[in-house]
Amino acid sequence: MPQALRAEAPTPLPAAIAAALEEDIVFGRLHPRERLIEEELAERFAASRHNIRAALTLLEGIGLIERIPNRGALVKAYSLAEVEQLYALRDLLERQAAQQMPLPLPEAELAALRALQAAHDAAVAAGDARAAFRANLAFHRGFFARCGNAFLAEAIERLAQRAHAIRFAAFPDPAALARARDEHHAMLAALASGDREGLTRLCGNHLAPSRQAYLRAQAAFLSA
């Protein structure tokens, strides 16, 4: 990844650096409480310290890192209580969004979502975790936009970003990718048939695997 950034832009913008570090966190290349050292990042991305600091500010803003006095920037580590609270709120908001979607969803809107899911299908079939991650984000952004409440959809997306530091334990797993793909298709089927109860249940169940995987994989970091 750094090589690609170097080839495309010798001095990447902060957003590009932040996106690369975001993926490092999602895929477990950076672990909870791991330090992000500005000098090392500047060398890795052939970037100025100013751009590195701006990228870290972006990551801090979405809750993926935290700055601690005398320690610098660290990948966010969630306590057991924080994991439970974050996922309880995500569950509440995503179920509420499902309750507000017009059902059955108009065919033109279904076609747009199916096109987004086709990209996710292709990435999962190819075993391309990075492409699957980005396609998954696009599908969920399009899916929750159908609730008709832009503020609710924005809140859901922001909380999903905060959960990236939690999802790393599940996301690279091929079985988890395939399960997410299948659940997306079940959501599309519920949208098409008008099955609101099934859609709401699917939205809640879709969150569980990443939460459970984090709790299993990072027990040493968790405290009540």
C-alpha positions as CSV (number, residue, x, y, z in Angstrom):
1,M,0.0,0.0,0.0
2,P,2.7,2.6,0.8
3,Q,4.4,1.8,-2.5
4,A,1.1,2.5,-4.3
5,L,0.8,5.8,-2.5
6,R,4.3,6.8,-3.4
7,A,3.8,5.9,-7.0
8,E,0.6,7.9,-7.3
9,A,1.4,10.9,-5.1
10,P,4.9,11.5,-3.6
11,T,3.4,13.7,-0.9
12,P,-0.1,12.3,-0.2
13,L,-2.8,14.5,1.1
14,P,-3.8,13.9,4.7
15,A,-7.0,12.2,3.6
16,A,-5.1,9.6,1.6
17,I,-2.7,8.9,4.5
18,A,-5.7,8.7,6.8
19,A,-7.4,6.2,4.5
20,A,-4.3,4.0,4.4
21,L,-4.0,4.0,8.1
22,E,-7.7,3.3,8.5
23,E,-7.3,0.2,6.4
24,D,-4.3,-0.8,8.5
25,I,-6.5,-0.7,11.6
26,V,-9.4,-2.5,10.0
27,F,-7.1,-5.3,8.8
28,G,-5.2,-5.7,12.0
29,R,-1.9,-4.4,10.7
30,L,-2.1,-1.8,13.5
31,H,-3.4,-3.1,16.8
32,P,-5.2,-1.5,19.7
33,R,-2.9,0.7,21.8
34,E,-0.2,0.6,19.1
35,R,1.7,3.9,18.9
36,L,1.7,5.9,15.7
37,I,5.0,7.6,15.5
38,E,5.1,10.7,13.3
39,E,8.7,10.3,12.1
40,E,8.0,6.7,11.0
41,L,4.8,7.7,9.2
42,A,6.5,10.6,7.5
43,E,9.1,8.2,6.1
44,R,6.6,5.6,5.1
45,F,4.4,8.0,3.2
46,A,7.2,10.3,2.0
47,A,5.1,13.1,3.6
48,S,5.7,16.2,5.6
49,R,5.1,16.2,9.4
50,H,2.3,18.7,8.8
51,N,0.4,16.2,6.5
52,I,1.0,13.4,9.0
53,R,-0.4,15.4,11.9
54,A,-3.4,16.5,9.8
55,A,-4.0,12.8,8.9
56,L,-3.9,11.8,12.6
57,T,-6.3,14.6,13.4
58,L,-8.7,13.1,10.9
59,L,-8.4,9.7,12.4
60,E,-8.9,11.1,15.9
61,G,-12.0,12.9,14.7
62,I,-13.7,9.6,13.7
63,G,-12.5,7.8,16.8
64,L,-9.9,5.5,15.4
65,I,-7.0,6.8,17.4
66,E,-6.5,8.8,20.6
67,R,-3.8,11.1,21.7
68,I,-2.5,10.6,25.2
69,P,-0.1,13.1,26.9
70,N,3.5,11.9,27.0
71,R,2.6,8.9,24.8
72,G,1.4,10.5,21.5
73,A,-1.1,8.9,19.1
74,L,-2.3,5.4,19.8
75,V,-4.8,3.2,18.0
76,K,-8.0,3.3,20.0
77,A,-8.6,0.3,22.3
78,Y,-12.1,-0.1,23.5
79,S,-13.1,-1.4,27.0
80,L,-15.7,-4.0,27.3
81,A,-18.2,-1.4,28.5
82,E,-17.4,0.8,25.5
83,V,-17.9,-2.1,23.0
84,E,-21.2,-2.9,24.5
85,Q,-22.4,0.7,24.5
86,L,-21.2,1.4,21.0
87,Y,-22.9,-1.6,19.6
88,A,-26.1,-1.1,21.6
89,L,-26.4,2.4,20.0
90,R,-25.6,1.1,16.5
91,D,-28.2,-1.6,16.9
92,L,-30.8,1.0,18.1
93,L,-30.1,3.4,15.2
94,E,-29.9,0.8,12.4
95,R,-33.1,-0.9,13.5
96,Q,-34.8,2.5,13.6
97,A,-33.6,3.2,10.0
98,A,-35.0,-0.2,8.9
99,Q,-38.3,0.8,10.4
100,Q,-38.4,4.0,8.3
101,M,-37.5,2.6,4.9
102,P,-40.3,2.7,2.4
103,L,-41.3,-0.9,1.6
104,P,-41.3,-2.5,-0.8
105,L,-38.5,-0.4,-2.0
106,P,-39.0,1.1,-5.5
107,E,-37.3,-0.9,-8.2
108,A,-35.0,1.9,-9.3
109,E,-33.6,2.2,-5.8
110,L,-33.3,-1.6,-5.5
111,A,-31.3,-1.6,-8.7
112,A,-28.9,1.0,-7.4
113,L,-28.3,-1.1,-4.2
114,R,-27.9,-4.3,-6.2
115,A,-25.2,-2.6,-8.3
116,L,-23.4,-1.6,-5.1
117,Q,-23.7,-5.2,-3.9
118,A,-22.4,-6.6,-7.2
119,A,-19.1,-4.8,-6.5
120,H,-19.0,-6.4,-3.0
121,D,-19.8,-9.8,-4.4
122,A,-17.0,-9.5,-6.9
123,A,-14.5,-8.5,-4.2
124,V,-15.5,-11.4,-1.9
125,A,-15.3,-13.8,-4.8
126,A,-11.8,-12.6,-5.6
127,G,-10.7,-12.7,-2.0
128,D,-9.8,-9.0,-2.1
129,A,-10.4,-7.9,1.5
130,R,-9.5,-4.3,0.7
131,A,-12.0,-4.0,-2.1
132,A,-14.6,-5.8,0.0
133,F,-14.1,-3.3,2.8
134,R,-14.6,-0.3,0.5
135,A,-17.5,-2.0,-1.3
136,N,-19.1,-2.9,2.1
137,L,-18.9,0.8,3.2
138,A,-20.5,1.9,-0.1
139,F,-23.4,-0.7,0.2
140,H,-24.2,0.4,3.8
141,R,-24.0,4.0,2.9
142,G,-26.5,3.5,0.1
143,F,-28.7,1.1,2.2
144,F,-29.1,3.4,5.1
145,A,-29.6,6.5,2.9
146,R,-33.0,4.8,2.0
147,C,-34.3,5.6,5.5
148,G,-35.2,9.1,4.3
149,N,-33.5,10.8,7.3
150,A,-30.1,12.2,6.3
151,F,-29.2,12.9,10.0
152,L,-30.0,9.3,11.0
153,A,-28.0,8.0,8.1
154,E,-25.0,10.2,8.9
155,A,-25.1,9.1,12.6
156,I,-25.1,5.5,11.5
157,E,-22.1,6.0,9.2
158,R,-20.2,7.9,11.9
159,L,-20.7,5.1,14.5
160,A,-19.7,2.5,11.9
161,Q,-16.4,4.4,11.4
162,R,-15.8,4.4,15.1
163,A,-16.2,0.6,15.1
164,H,-13.4,0.1,12.6
165,A,-11.0,-0.4,15.4
166,I,-13.3,-3.2,16.7
167,R,-14.1,-4.9,13.4
168,F,-10.4,-5.8,12.6
169,A,-10.8,-9.2,14.3
170,A,-13.5,-10.3,11.9
171,F,-13.1,-8.4,8.7
172,P,-10.2,-10.3,7.0
173,D,-11.8,-13.7,7.7
174,P,-13.1,-15.2,4.4
175,A,-16.0,-16.8,6.2
176,A,-17.0,-13.5,7.7
177,L,-16.8,-11.8,4.3
178,A,-19.0,-14.4,2.8
179,R,-21.5,-14.2,5.7
180,A,-21.7,-10.4,5.3
181,R,-22.3,-10.9,1.5
182,D,-25.1,-13.3,2.2
183,E,-26.7,-11.0,4.7
184,H,-26.6,-8.1,2.3
185,H,-28.6,-10.3,-0.2
186,A,-31.1,-11.2,2.5
187,M,-31.5,-7.4,3.2
188,L,-32.1,-6.8,-0.5
189,A,-34.7,-9.6,-0.6
190,A,-36.5,-8.1,2.4
191,L,-36.5,-4.6,0.8
192,A,-38.0,-6.1,-2.4
193,S,-40.7,-8.2,-0.6
194,G,-41.6,-5.6,2.0
195,D,-40.6,-7.8,4.9
196,R,-40.1,-5.1,7.5
197,E,-39.8,-7.5,10.5
198,G,-37.2,-9.5,8.7
199,L,-35.3,-6.4,7.5
200,T,-35.1,-5.0,11.1
201,R,-34.0,-8.4,12.4
202,L,-31.3,-8.6,9.8
203,C,-29.9,-5.2,10.6
204,G,-29.5,-6.1,14.2
205,N,-28.0,-9.5,13.5
206,H,-25.5,-8.1,11.0
207,L,-23.6,-6.3,13.7
208,A,-23.0,-9.2,16.0
209,P,-20.0,-11.1,14.4
210,S,-17.5,-8.2,14.5
211,R,-18.4,-7.4,18.1
212,Q,-18.0,-11.0,19.2
213,A,-14.7,-11.4,17.3
214,Y,-13.2,-8.3,18.9
215,L,-14.2,-9.5,22.4
216,R,-12.6,-12.9,21.8
217,A,-9.4,-11.6,20.1
218,Q,-8.6,-8.6,22.4
219,A,-9.5,-9.9,25.9
220,A,-6.2,-8.7,27.2
221,F,-7.0,-5.1,26.2
222,L,-10.5,-5.1,27.7
223,S,-11.5,-3.9,31.1
224,A,-15.0,-3.4,32.5
